């Protein structure tokens, strides 16, 4: 199959399945592919927000220490192939085409045999494992899609670390209505032999993680924001000290990154305790070279334009803390697009007080997109200057006209449209 034929098959046959939790289908597919996961070494990451940021820091530090790193993350923001990388380089189109052709052959065979067939996410994860098997990296950083225990990625049993970033209410239809229920699902990635790293958590969440770590008889490392010293932040990133390291800089801004920073540092500590050699100098280098787009990323100076993928209530709350801390309230124009399965009413309540004007959009080419006009109606309950734009191009044109040279523009919400918005901004500098 060629690339276009693969995309057509995915669209017509696999995408309509949506999200299906459980491991049976992906296990059966991996069995047919020769179980590529058995020959790889993993660091598994779950949580509500921060998975990508923690993964990006770890990837950079491990590479600075001389290790090779495969990484599987989602969703794609800038490039379709960026969800599967080896040493920060995207999977090649050639391997993508060859690997997916093999996976689709097995998918068809499973279908003919009347067996449960995998979802798109599961086939993409299988592709990542095939790619990593061809490279044999020192570490594979794997990001959970949803939850933990029943997520496709949890077919991985042999892990160096199980990392749990901050947990808040999300995907309640699938994971439960309380923090404790959601934490129970996410703690399902903890396995014997895998050191457990947790971000700062609510007590009921931490209790669940502690209990699971105890059952698996594995060490638990708890991150604490107070461990970073003399921390200061600008829109360019964070500068801080940690233990014997006096100055570390990471080019990732946003108040919420503080939690991700200490979580990544604890993960590095856990790897050191396992015998992996990572020097203080390599930590400094790795943090400095970290790159993770669309997470409170400054993409223009005049006017100041910041992009952030705050796509749920917890992330929106932390984004608004950053807006306050960087003194962006006042002459601040939002461009915002949200998915309809998120608690957008609460996200609107959290965000409206900081905006001079709001421009809503419908995230394009996304069946889960909330209609921009409906989002505008919600904002109109609290603020007068609200416009629903018909396109991303119209939204940025209007926002720039409102901002002038001294205003600030915050483009935020679903990650699914931020990559397209970056392309538009590049073309219209």
N, C-alpha and C positions, 0 to 999 in steps of 0.2 A: 504494500500500500504506500502511496505517496502522502505527503503532508496534508494536502487538501482532502484526500479521501479519509484520512484519520479524523480530521476535524468534523467532517460530515457524519462519520459513524458515531463519534462521541455525541454530537448534537442530537442525532435522530434516535439513537439506541440506548445510550448510557445516561446522559444528562437528565432525561425525564424521571429517572429513579429517585433523584433528590438525595437527601441525607438518610442513610439507614445505619443505625448503630448496631454493632455486633462484629464478631471476628470470624465467623464461619466462612463467609465468601472470600475474604482476603486471604485467609489461611489456605483455602483450597486453591486459589490462584497462585500463591507463592509456592505451594507444593508442586504445581505443574511447571513452575519456572525454575525448579531446582533449589528452592529455599536459599536465595542469595543472602538473606539476613544472617544465616548461621556463621558466615565467615567475616563478620564485621563487628566493630567495637562502637558502642553507642553512648551518647548523652541525650537523654529524653527530656523534653521541656513541655510542661503544661501550665495552666493558669488562665486567668481571665484576660488581663492586659499585661504587656511587657515581654511576652514570649520572644518576639522578634528582636527587641532591643537587647535582651540578655543574650540571645543567640548570636547577634552581630558582634557584641563585645567579646564573647568567648571565642568566636571564630577568629577575630583579629588577634587576640592575645595568643592563642594556640599557634597561629601561623607565625607570629613574631618569635615564638619559642622554637620554631623549626619543625612543627608538626604539620602534616597534611590534613585537610579538613573537608569532608563532604557535608553539605547542608541541605535540608529539606524544610521549606517554610511555605506559608500561604497566607493571604492570596498574593498573586502577582500584582505589582503596582506599575512598574515601568516597562517590563518586558515579559512576554509569555513564558520564556525559558528561565526566568530568574528564580523560580521556586526550587530548582535543583541545580546546585553549584558544586564545584570542586575547586578549592583554593580561590574562591570568589569568582571563578569563571563559570558562566552559564553552561548548562548541558548543550552539546552541539545539536544542530538541527538533524544531522546525519544519525546520531545515536537516538535522538528522540523518535525519528521516523522508524528506524530499525527496531528499537525497543517496543514502541507502541504497536507495530505490526505484529510482533510476536505475542504481545499481551492480548490483542484483539482476536488473534487465532484461538488462543486458549479461552477467551470469553465466549466465542461462538461455540466452541466444543462444550463448555459448561452449560450453555443455553440448550444445546441439542440434547444433552443428557438430563435435562430437567432440574439442574442444580441451581442454587442461589447464585446469582451473578453479582460481581462487584460494582460499586458506585464509581463515579468519575474520580473522586478523591482517592479511593482505594487503588484504582488503576494507575493514578499518578504516583502514589506512594510506591507501588510495585516497580514502576519505571525508575524511580529514584534508587531503589535497592539494586536493580540491575546495573544502573550506571555506577553506583559505588562499588559494586562487586568487580566491575571492570577496572576500577582505579585502586581499590584497597587503601583508602585513606587511614591515617592513624586514628581519627575520630570521625564519627558520623553524628552531626547535630540534627536531631529530629524533633520537629515541632508538632504537637498534637493538633488535630483538626477541631474536635469538639469533645470536651469532657476528659476522659482518661481511660477508665477501665474497659469501656466498650468501643473506644476509638480504634480505628484500623491500625494505627501505629503501635498499639499495645500488643501486637503479635511479637514484638521485641521482648525477649525475656532476659537476655544477658546485657546488662547495662553497667557502665562505670558510674553514672550518676542519674538520679531522677530529680529534676529541678521543678519546683512549683512556684511560679510567680504569684503576684497578688491575686487573690480570689474575691470576686464580688458576684452579685446576682446576674446571671446570664443564661440564655437558652433554657429557661425554666420549664418549658414544655417537655424538654428531653432530660434535663438533669435534676429537676426537683425545685421546690419552691423556697427552700431555706438554704442559708449558707452552709449549714452542716451537711445537707443532702448533696449539694454541689461539690463540696470538699471531699466527700466520700467517693464520688465518681472520679475526681481528679487525682486523689491519693491512690487510685488503682494502678497508676504507673509505677508505684514503688515495688521493687522486687528484691529478693535476697541478693546480697552482693553489691547492690547499687547504693552508694552514699546518697542521702537525701538532703537536698538543699532547698530551704524555703525562704521566700521573701517575707518581710514583715506582714503579719496576718492578724485578723480578728481572733479573739480567744477561741471561739467555737470552731474556727477553721484550724487553728494551730493544734487544738486538742485532737482533732481527727487525724492530722498528719503525724503527730507524735505517737498515737496509738498504732497506726499502720506501720510506722518505722520500727516500733517495738516488736510488733508481730513478725516482721521480716528480719529482725535482729540485725539491723543495719544502722550505721551512725547517722545522726541528724545534725545538720549545720543550720542554725537560725541566723538569718541576716538581720542586722540592726543598723538603722540609719545613723545612729549616734557614733558608729565606728568610723565614719568618715569625718575628718577634722578640717576645720577652716574652710568649709565648703562655700563656694561662691559661684554664681551663675549669671550669664548674660545670654542674649539670643544666639551667641556663637557656641555656647556649651558650658560645661561644668569644669571647675578647677577645685581640687581638694587634696588632702593628705590621707594616708591610710597606713597605720602601723609605722614601720620604719621608712616608708616612702613619703617624702615631704611634699612632693608636688606631682599630681597626675592631672592631665587634661583630657577630656573626651568631648569631641565635637557633636554632642547631642544635648540640645537644650530642652527645657520643660521641667516643671517641678516634679512630675511623676518619674523622671529618670533617676532621681535619687534612690528610690527603691530598687530600680533595675541595676544600678551601679553596685550597690552593696550586695545584691543577690549574685551578680557575676563574680564579685570579689570572693564571696564565700564558696562559690563553685570552684574557683581557682585554688583556694585553700584546700578544698576537698581533694582535688586532683594531686596537689603537692603531697598531701598525706598518703596518697596511694603510691607515691614514688615517682610521679611524673616531674621532670625538671622544668621549672618555669621560674626564671629569675625576676627580681624586682625591676631590673632594666627592661626586660621583655614585657612585663606588665605595663610599664610606662609607655613603651613603644606601641604595644597593641591597643591600648586605650586611645592613644593619639591618632591611630590610623583607622579607627572604627568608622564605618559608614553605614547608615541606615536611613534611607530617604523617607520623606513625608511624615516624620515624627518631630513636630515642632521645628521644621526645617525652614530656614530663611532662604527664599529663592529670589528675592529682589530687595534692594535697599531704598530706592526712591521711585514710587512709594515703598515702604516696608511691606513685603508680602511674605506671610508665613503659612506653611501647609502642615496639617496635622490630621492623622487618621483616627481621631477620637470618635469611635463608632457606637459607643454604648454609654450608659449613664455614668458608670465609674470613670471611664476615660474622659467624658465631657466635664465631669466635676473637677478632675485634676487639670484638664486643659484650662478651665476658668481660673484655677489657682495660679497657673502660669501667667495668664493674661493680667491678673492683678499684680503679681510679683514683678513683672517686667513693665508695669505701668502703661499698659496698652489700652486700657478702658478710655472711653471718651470718644475720640475720633477714630472709631474702629468699625470697619465694614465687614460683615460676614458674607462669604459665599458658602452655603451649606447644603449638603445633600445627604439624606439618611435612608436606610433601608426600612421597609414597613414592618419588619418583625422585631424592630428595636423599640424601646420605650421612648419614642420621640417626644411625647408630651412632657415627660420629666426632663429630657434633654433641652427642650425649649425653655422650660421654667428656670433651669440652671444657667442658661446662656444669655437670655435676652437682656439682663440689666447692664451688660458690658458693651452693648452694640449701639452705635449711632444709627445704623441702617442694616437691614438684612436682605440679602438676595438669595432666594432659594432656587435649587435646581432639582431636576429628576436625574439621578445617576443613570447615564445612558447604557443601553445594552445589558441591563441587569433585571431579570424577572422579579427580583425581590425589592426593587426600588420603590420608595415612597414617592408618590406624585408631588412634584414641587409646589403645585398650587394648593394641595392639602397641607403641606408643611407651612406654606405662607399663611394660610388661614389660622393655623395654630399660633404662629408668631404674632399675628394681628390681634390676638386677644390681649397682648401685653405691650406692643410697640406699634407706632403708627407707620414708620418708614419701612415698609416691607414690599418687596417686588419679587414675583416669580418669573425667572428668566426662561426663555424658550430653548436656550442652548448654552453650552459652556462658554462659547465665544461671546454671546450677548452678556453673560454674567460678568466676565472679566472686563469687558469694555465699560459696562456701567459702573463696576466697582472702582476702576481706575479714574473715571470721570468724577465720581463722588470724592475719592481720596485726595486727588491732586498730588502734590509732591510731599505734603506734610502728614497725610493721613496714613492709616494702617489698614491692611487687608488681611483677614484670617480666612483661609480656605480650609474647610474641615468637614468631618463626617465620615462617610464610607470611603474606605481605601480604594474601592472599585473605580472611582472616577478621577482620583488624584493624579494618576499617571497621565491620563488624557489632558488634564488641566496643565500639567507641566509642559507637555508638548505645545499647547496653545501659547503659554507664556514665552517659551523659547522663540516661537515664530513671530511673536508680536512685541519684541523688546523695544 
